[in-house]
Amino acid sequence: MSAIKKVQVTFDCAEPERLARFWCEVLGYVVPPPPKGFATWDEYRDSQSPEERDSWFACIDPSGAGPRLYFQRVPEGKAAKNRVHLDVRVATGLVGEERLAALEAECARLVPLGAVHVQTLYDGNDACIPMQDPEGNEFCLD
């Protein structure tokens, strides 16, 4: 049997650090320590050429359970719907009005951070809230 592989989720974006810090807030992730040989991220940034500076950023699950999120600067903007998106599971096990209330509370927390509320889907039992991050990438509160 093959060993389970760790995965990293990569986002193409315009502002890697800004988007990484948004997702830290959404998921409870943290910014990892700077690369070896550097005391701070600013020191690392200052060591890079202007073309490389601010070209990527990452965040990690402090428990080590979730995947690393990697954000890389690309020249083109988002042009179409994501083929893959994150479902942020904030109401697992809840149903009906209790589920809807939990999702709406999380939506209300994320909008001031830069998220966009796209719509609320609710059929009286199940609920989901499609949203967008600050660069327009779709994700769902589930």
Buried (B, 14 or more C-beta within 10 A) or exposed (E): EEEEEEEEEBBBBBBBBBBBBBBBBBBEBEBEEBEEEBEEBEEBBEEEEEEEEBEBBBBBBEEEEBBBBBBEBEEEEBEEEEEEBBEBEBBEEBEEEEBBEBBBEBBEEBEEBBBEBBEBEBEEEBBBBBBBBBBEBBBBBB
